[in-house]
Amino acid sequence: MSTLYPQVNEARMALDLGGVWDFRFPGDEKWQPIAVPASYNDQSPDPRFRNHVGITEYRRKITIPKAWKGMRVCLRFDAAAHNARILLDGKEIAFHRGGFLPFEVELDGHLEPGQTAELTVETDNRINHTTLPIGTEGGVSFLGSDNPGIEAVEAGKKFQQERGVNRPAFDFFNYTGLQRPVRMIATPREFIRDITLVPSMDGTVRWSVETEGTGGEVRVEILDADGKAVSAGKGREGSLRVAEPHLWEPWPGTPYLYTARVTFGEDVYEQPFGIREVKVEGTRFLVNGKPFRFHGPCKHEDSPFHGRGMDNCLNVTDINLYHWMNANCFRTSHYPYAEEMYRLCDREGIVIVDETPAVGMWAEEPYGWNLADYHMQVLADMIARDKNHPCVVMWSLGNEPDTDTMPDAAYAYWHPLYEAAHRLDPQDRPVTVVGCQNKYGVEKVIRSMDVVLINRYYGWYNLSGDLEAAKYAFRMELDWWENQHKPLILSEYGADTIAGLHGAVAEMFTEEFQVAFYEMVSECLDERDFVVGEMPWNFADFSTCQGPMRVGGNRKGLFTRDRRPKMAAHWLRERWGKMQAD
Ligand code: BDP
């Protein structure tokens, strides 16, 4: 479902419902305070906040202002993780599946302007083989054991099923709740439902506008960055021309933004966009016809207190740190991020590889899970939401699925998604799925993508600590990929590093080792022309579920979780500064 980002203008209104709501776990009588938007998990020392599996309730009162009489009024959830049931005065008015994309709930017929009602949102954090991301039943121990008690628990026979299955099949904390803004929004009854813009470098802008209602003509006016009208057209579909267009260029170029001001009857919507083209040609990735090299760490939506909660201050800080490090991109590992981040990246020229929440598909069974239709829906919704952002230059269908155990079944699953992404995206951006360290010579999916994205941990999870051996093995793999004649991005590589842990000898977990690791990998990448990008793992340390391989979370950050640079951040900053100058 497409839903335009909420806007306040002469025709539209939005009320932010953020603040302190009521919250409780099932069986509790008492309500307690909870901040929205934010994950609920880190807001209390009560272990249930961190560990609860299942439904939780959020509650607050809402009133439609009398002044909104005659308008179409909706609740707009930017996301509710993972599934959510919406109730008004105890009556269900909507259910939404999936935790990372927006949805609207019309209040018409449920609440009149001037009336007050109790809004309850039940969020459900259970993950399993029908959700994205994926949850699993087993895997509670690191080492196998023939101890019957451990085996029974591991097989999911005890505890897991009784408590609900909620073991992430992925390496980030399963943060939950109302993590993104919730708003009450109003538009005219006859309104603009969707806008699609397809710009070309010569200044041609094709548009299509979807409307609800028949009254009125659609008009499209293009405003430049100073708000001056530079072109105009009429109709639900059409194309116009911006003379001598300023292109949207990735940082450190100028990410010039235009605005399409669309009017229809009483309604108005101003859609920002950039004029730019992306294309794969041979082994090159072109932005505006020029070879583009991706360099910037992958991210997570993750910070102390807020968890995965949308935080504009954090977003601005992070993007300024990207500028500081001379980084020009990130991948939204491993789910679509809050819309505010894409808007910021449009403005700041940071390029995004936009990823669906399909992470954790690593058992050989995934191709028997009956997930394909839902995955397709999530992909369509992500593209519908993000299609107009100039910062988005590629779609990632998912992260690290098993593609080598059953190569044909894997291809039969991923190829239709690949084709759908091309069909659904009006700008027809390149499409990829991120490959994990597997039998690359056997699998068929990763090599079939427009750009090959691979995650590799030579020297960390394999050949641990032996960087000479790691270099040998990595080079051997790069030789193989070179013969596939596709552009390649190293989409993850990194080493857990405890900030402040040093060693005259560069051993694992020290800051010196992290630098040596990046030196070794960079040397291999610099030898190859078909390598079009490097995306270290990860921008900052982040929370994961507890386990013997995680010391207070994943420590592969170039920054600590509170955004202090480790030595490797300085090293990459210098490397990328030189790259930028070339
Ligand atoms: C990769 C995953 C990423 C993990 C990383 C790691 O894509 O989500 O956090 O490994 O282990 O396989 O640090």
Residues whose N, C-alpha, C, O or C-beta is under 5 A from the ligand:
A	BS01	BDP	D171 E400
